């Protein structure tokens, strides 16, 4: 089980084509702060039908995009 499973489930249940979350929102959802390991774990999101789009360090946001079937 990944430390980001709670976040992946949240993104999947949201069901939108695209979802933007702030680093703070991700921390609340996942229960842990986002860190560099996020880049390693982000590939797990594909199993939930989504992928990580743009990560903005300046705005401290992450965009999640649904994968076309």
N, CA, C and O atoms as a GROMACS GRO file, in nm:
protein
  276
    1UNK      N    1   0.084  -0.119   0.000
    1UNK     CA    2   0.000   0.000   0.000
    1UNK      C    3   0.088   0.125   0.000
    1UNK      O    4   0.182   0.138   0.079
    2UNK      N    5   0.057   0.213  -0.089
    2UNK     CA    6   0.133   0.336  -0.105
    2UNK      C    7   0.091   0.442  -0.002
    2UNK      O    8  -0.023   0.443   0.044
    3UNK      N    9   0.184   0.529   0.032
    3UNK     CA   10   0.150   0.636   0.124
    3UNK      C   11   0.056   0.738   0.061
    3UNK      O   12   0.000   0.823   0.131
    4UNK      N   13   0.039   0.732  -0.071
    4UNK     CA   14  -0.051   0.823  -0.140
    4UNK      C   15  -0.184   0.759  -0.182
    4UNK      O   16  -0.261   0.822  -0.255
    5UNK      N   17  -0.213   0.637  -0.139
    5UNK     CA   18  -0.337   0.570  -0.179
    5UNK      C   19  -0.461   0.652  -0.148
    5UNK      O   20  -0.554   0.654  -0.229
    6UNK      N   21  -0.465   0.718  -0.035
    6UNK     CA   22  -0.581   0.799   0.002
    6UNK      C   23  -0.601   0.911  -0.100
    6UNK      O   24  -0.714   0.941  -0.138
    7UNK      N   25  -0.493   0.971  -0.145
    7UNK     CA   26  -0.500   1.077  -0.247
    7UNK      C   27  -0.547   1.019  -0.380
    7UNK      O   28  -0.633   1.077  -0.445
    8UNK      N   29  -0.491   0.905  -0.420
    8UNK     CA   30  -0.531   0.845  -0.548
    8UNK      C   31  -0.680   0.812  -0.547
    8UNK      O   32  -0.750   0.835  -0.646
    9UNK      N   33  -0.729   0.758  -0.437
    9UNK     CA   34  -0.872   0.725  -0.426
    9UNK      C   35  -0.957   0.852  -0.432
    9UNK      O   36  -1.064   0.851  -0.494
   10UNK      N   37  -0.912   0.958  -0.370
   10UNK     CA   38  -0.985   1.086  -0.374
   10UNK      C   39  -0.996   1.138  -0.517
   10UNK      O   40  -1.103   1.179  -0.560
   11UNK      N   41  -0.886   1.136  -0.589
   11UNK     CA   42  -0.884   1.184  -0.727
   11UNK      C   43  -0.977   1.097  -0.812
   11UNK      O   44  -1.054   1.150  -0.893
   12UNK      N   45  -0.970   0.966  -0.796
   12UNK     CA   46  -1.054   0.874  -0.872
   12UNK      C   47  -1.202   0.896  -0.844
   12UNK      O   48  -1.283   0.900  -0.936
   13UNK      N   49  -1.237   0.910  -0.718
   13UNK     CA   50  -1.378   0.929  -0.679
   13UNK      C   51  -1.432   1.063  -0.725
   13UNK      O   52  -1.553   1.078  -0.744
   14UNK      N   53  -1.344   1.162  -0.742
   14UNK     CA   54  -1.387   1.293  -0.789
   14UNK      C   55  -1.451   1.280  -0.927
   14UNK      O   56  -1.553   1.343  -0.954
   15UNK      N   57  -1.390   1.200  -1.014
   15UNK     CA   58  -1.448   1.170  -1.144
   15UNK      C   59  -1.438   1.276  -1.252
   15UNK      O   60  -1.481   1.252  -1.364
   16UNK      N   61  -1.383   1.392  -1.221
   16UNK     CA   62  -1.372   1.499  -1.322
   16UNK      C   63  -1.264   1.466  -1.424
   16UNK      O   64  -1.175   1.384  -1.400
   17UNK      N   65  -1.273   1.530  -1.539
   17UNK     CA   66  -1.170   1.516  -1.643
   17UNK      C   67  -1.036   1.565  -1.592
   17UNK      O   68  -0.931   1.507  -1.620
   18UNK      N   69  -1.042   1.675  -1.514
   18UNK     CA   70  -0.921   1.738  -1.463
   18UNK      C   71  -0.951   1.790  -1.322
   18UNK      O   72  -1.062   1.836  -1.294
   19UNK      N   73  -0.852   1.783  -1.236
   19UNK     CA   74  -0.867   1.828  -1.098
   19UNK      C   75  -0.737   1.895  -1.056
   19UNK      O   76  -0.629   1.838  -1.074
   20UNK      N   77  -0.747   2.014  -1.001
   20UNK     CA   78  -0.629   2.084  -0.950
   20UNK      C   79  -0.638   2.094  -0.799
   20UNK      O   80  -0.739   2.138  -0.745
   21UNK      N   81  -0.533   2.052  -0.731
   21UNK     CA   82  -0.526   2.059  -0.586
   21UNK      C   83  -0.399   2.133  -0.545
   21UNK      O   84  -0.296   2.124  -0.612
   22UNK      N   85  -0.409   2.207  -0.436
   22UNK     CA   86  -0.291   2.273  -0.381
   22UNK      C   87  -0.212   2.172  -0.298
   22UNK      O   88  -0.264   2.067  -0.260
   23UNK      N   89  -0.087   2.204  -0.272
   23UNK     CA   90  -0.006   2.117  -0.188
   23UNK      C   91  -0.072   2.100  -0.051
   23UNK      O   92  -0.069   1.992   0.008
   24UNK      N   93  -0.132   2.207   0.000
   24UNK     CA   94  -0.202   2.202   0.129
   24UNK      C   95  -0.320   2.108   0.127
   24UNK      O   96  -0.341   2.032   0.221
   25UNK      N   97  -0.398   2.112   0.019
   25UNK     CA   98  -0.513   2.022   0.005
   25UNK      C   99  -0.466   1.877  -0.004
   25UNK      O  100  -0.527   1.787   0.053
   26UNK      N  101  -0.358   1.855  -0.077
   26UNK     CA  102  -0.302   1.720  -0.089
   26UNK      C  103  -0.258   1.669   0.048
   26UNK      O  104  -0.281   1.553   0.082
   27UNK      N  105  -0.197   1.756   0.127
   27UNK     CA  106  -0.154   1.716   0.261
   27UNK      C  107  -0.274   1.678   0.347
   27UNK      O  108  -0.269   1.579   0.421
   28UNK      N  109  -0.382   1.756   0.339
   28UNK     CA  110  -0.503   1.724   0.416
   28UNK      C  111  -0.562   1.590   0.374
   28UNK      O  112  -0.601   1.509   0.458
   29UNK      N  113  -0.569   1.567   0.244
   29UNK     CA  114  -0.630   1.444   0.191
   29UNK      C  115  -0.543   1.322   0.222
   29UNK      O  116  -0.592   1.221   0.270
   30UNK      N  117  -0.413   1.333   0.194
   30UNK     CA  118  -0.322   1.220   0.210
   30UNK      C  119  -0.276   1.201   0.355
   30UNK      O  120  -0.234   1.092   0.394
   31UNK      N  121  -0.285   1.308   0.433
   31UNK     CA  122  -0.240   1.300   0.572
   31UNK      C  123  -0.090   1.316   0.587
   31UNK      O  124  -0.035   1.298   0.696
   32UNK      N  125  -0.023   1.348   0.478
   32UNK     CA  126   0.122   1.369   0.479
   32UNK      C  127   0.155   1.483   0.384
   32UNK      O  128   0.082   1.507   0.287
   33UNK      N  129   0.264   1.554   0.410
   33UNK     CA  130   0.303   1.661   0.316
   33UNK      C  131   0.358   1.602   0.186
   33UNK      O  132   0.417   1.494   0.186
   34UNK      N  133   0.338   1.674   0.078
   34UNK     CA  134   0.393   1.633  -0.051
   34UNK      C  135   0.543   1.658  -0.048
   34UNK      O  136   0.588   1.763   0.000
   35UNK      N  137   0.621   1.564  -0.100
   35UNK     CA  138   0.766   1.579  -0.102
   35UNK      C  139   0.820   1.524  -0.234
   35UNK      O  140   0.742   1.488  -0.323
   36UNK      N  141   0.950   1.518  -0.248
   36UNK     CA  142   1.010   1.473  -0.374
   36UNK      C  143   0.973   1.329  -0.409
   36UNK      O  144   0.973   1.292  -0.526
   37UNK      N  145   0.941   1.247  -0.309
   37UNK     CA  146   0.903   1.109  -0.339
   37UNK      C  147   0.773   1.103  -0.418
   37UNK      O  148   0.743   1.001  -0.479
   38UNK      N  149   0.695   1.211  -0.417
   38UNK     CA  150   0.571   1.216  -0.494
   38UNK      C  151   0.598   1.185  -0.641
   38UNK      O  152   0.517   1.120  -0.707
   39UNK      N  153   0.711   1.230  -0.692
   39UNK     CA  154   0.747   1.206  -0.832
   39UNK      C  155   0.764   1.057  -0.860
   39UNK      O  156   0.732   1.010  -0.969
   40UNK      N  157   0.812   0.982  -0.761
   40UNK     CA  158   0.828   0.838  -0.776
   40UNK      C  159   0.691   0.768  -0.768
   40UNK      O  160   0.665   0.674  -0.844
   41UNK      N  161   0.607   0.814  -0.679
   41UNK     CA  162   0.479   0.748  -0.654
   41UNK      C  163   0.371   0.783  -0.757
   41UNK      O  164   0.273   0.710  -0.771
   42UNK      N  165   0.388   0.894  -0.829
   42UNK     CA  166   0.281   0.941  -0.917
   42UNK      C  167   0.241   0.840  -1.024
   42UNK      O  168   0.128   0.845  -1.073
   43UNK      N  169   0.330   0.750  -1.062
   43UNK     CA  170   0.296   0.651  -1.164
   43UNK      C  171   0.187   0.554  -1.115
   43UNK      O  172   0.119   0.492  -1.197
   44UNK      N  173   0.171   0.541  -0.984
   44UNK     CA  174   0.066   0.455  -0.929
   44UNK      C  175  -0.074   0.504  -0.965
   44UNK      O  176  -0.168   0.425  -0.971
   45UNK      N  177  -0.088   0.632  -0.990
   45UNK     CA  178  -0.217   0.692  -1.018
   45UNK      C  179  -0.279   0.637  -1.146
   45UNK      O  180  -0.401   0.640  -1.162
   46UNK      N  181  -0.196   0.587  -1.237
   46UNK     CA  182  -0.245   0.531  -1.363
   46UNK      C  183  -0.342   0.417  -1.337
   46UNK      O  184  -0.438   0.398  -1.412
   47UNK      N  185  -0.320   0.340  -1.231
   47UNK     CA  186  -0.409   0.230  -1.194
   47UNK      C  187  -0.549   0.280  -1.159
   47UNK      O  188  -0.645   0.203  -1.161
   48UNK      N  189  -0.561   0.407  -1.127
   48UNK     CA  190  -0.689   0.467  -1.089
   48UNK      C  191  -0.752   0.544  -1.205
   48UNK      O  192  -0.854   0.611  -1.189
   49UNK      N  193  -0.689   0.535  -1.324
   49UNK     CA  194  -0.744   0.599  -1.442
   49UNK      C  195  -0.707   0.746  -1.460
   49UNK      O  196  -0.770   0.818  -1.538
   50UNK      N  197  -0.606   0.790  -1.387
   50UNK     CA  198  -0.562   0.929  -1.393
   50UNK      C  199  -0.411   0.935  -1.406
   50UNK      O  200  -0.341   0.836  -1.383
   51UNK      N  201  -0.363   1.052  -1.444
   51UNK     CA  202  -0.219   1.077  -1.444
   51UNK      C  203  -0.193   1.217  -1.389
   51UNK      O  204  -0.281   1.303  -1.393
   52UNK      N  205  -0.073   1.236  -1.339
   52UNK     CA  206  -0.035   1.368  -1.289
   52UNK      C  207   0.002   1.453  -1.410
   52UNK      O  208   0.085   1.414  -1.492
   53UNK      N  209  -0.061   1.570  -1.419
   53UNK     CA  210  -0.030   1.664  -1.526
   53UNK      C  211   0.076   1.760  -1.478
   53UNK      O  212   0.187   1.720  -1.446
   54UNK      N  213   0.042   1.887  -1.474
   54UNK     CA  214   0.137   1.991  -1.436
   54UNK      C  215   0.153   2.000  -1.285
   54UNK      O  216   0.056   2.000  -1.210
   55UNK      N  217   0.278   2.007  -1.243
   55UNK     CA  218   0.313   2.034  -1.104
   55UNK      C  219   0.375   2.173  -1.102
   55UNK      O  220   0.480   2.195  -1.162
   56UNK      N  221   0.310   2.267  -1.034
   56UNK     CA  222   0.361   2.404  -1.027
   56UNK      C  223   0.421   2.431  -0.890
   56UNK      O  224   0.350   2.436  -0.789
   57UNK      N  225   0.552   2.447  -0.887
   57UNK     CA  226   0.619   2.478  -0.762
   57UNK      C  227   0.588   2.622  -0.721
   57UNK      O  228   0.576   2.652  -0.602
   58UNK      N  229   0.574   2.711  -0.819
   58UNK     CA  230   0.546   2.851  -0.792
   58UNK      C  231   0.408   2.867  -0.727
   58UNK      O  232   0.394   2.934  -0.624
   59UNK      N  233   0.307   2.806  -0.787
   59UNK     CA  234   0.171   2.816  -0.734
   59UNK      C  235   0.139   2.709  -0.631
   59UNK      O  236   0.035   2.714  -0.566
   60UNK      N  237   0.228   2.613  -0.616
   60UNK     CA  238   0.212   2.500  -0.524
   60UNK      C  239   0.082   2.425  -0.551
   60UNK      O  240   0.000   2.405  -0.462
   61UNK      N  241   0.067   2.384  -0.677
   61UNK     CA  242  -0.050   2.308  -0.720
   61UNK      C  243  -0.008   2.188  -0.803
   61UNK      O  244   0.100   2.184  -0.861
   62UNK      N  245  -0.098   2.090  -0.807
   62UNK     CA  246  -0.081   1.973  -0.893
   62UNK      C  247  -0.211   1.954  -0.969
   62UNK      O  248  -0.319   1.961  -0.911
   63UNK      N  249  -0.199   1.928  -1.100
   63UNK     CA  250  -0.315   1.901  -1.183
   63UNK      C  251  -0.317   1.752  -1.212
   63UNK      O  252  -0.216   1.693  -1.251
   64UNK      N  253  -0.434   1.691  -1.194
   64UNK     CA  254  -0.455   1.550  -1.223
   64UNK      C  255  -0.550   1.541  -1.342
   64UNK      O  256  -0.653   1.609  -1.344
   65UNK      N  257  -0.516   1.459  -1.441
   65UNK     CA  258  -0.597   1.446  -1.562
   65UNK      C  259  -0.642   1.302  -1.579
   65UNK      O  260  -0.565   1.208  -1.560
   66UNK      N  261  -0.771   1.286  -1.616
   66UNK     CA  262  -0.823   1.152  -1.640
   66UNK      C  263  -0.763   1.100  -1.771
   66UNK      O  264  -0.749   1.174  -1.868
   67UNK      N  265  -0.729   0.972  -1.771
   67UNK     CA  266  -0.672   0.907  -1.889
   67UNK      C  267  -0.787   0.861  -1.978
   67UNK      O  268  -0.883   0.800  -1.931
   68UNK      N  269  -0.776   0.891  -2.106
   68UNK     CA  270  -0.876   0.845  -2.202
   68UNK      C  271  -0.866   0.695  -2.217
   68UNK      O  272  -0.757   0.640  -2.233
   69UNK      N  273  -0.982   0.629  -2.214
   69UNK     CA  274  -0.983   0.481  -2.225
   69UNK      C  275  -0.964   0.437  -2.368
   69UNK      O  276  -0.963   0.317  -2.396
   0.00000   0.00000   0.00000
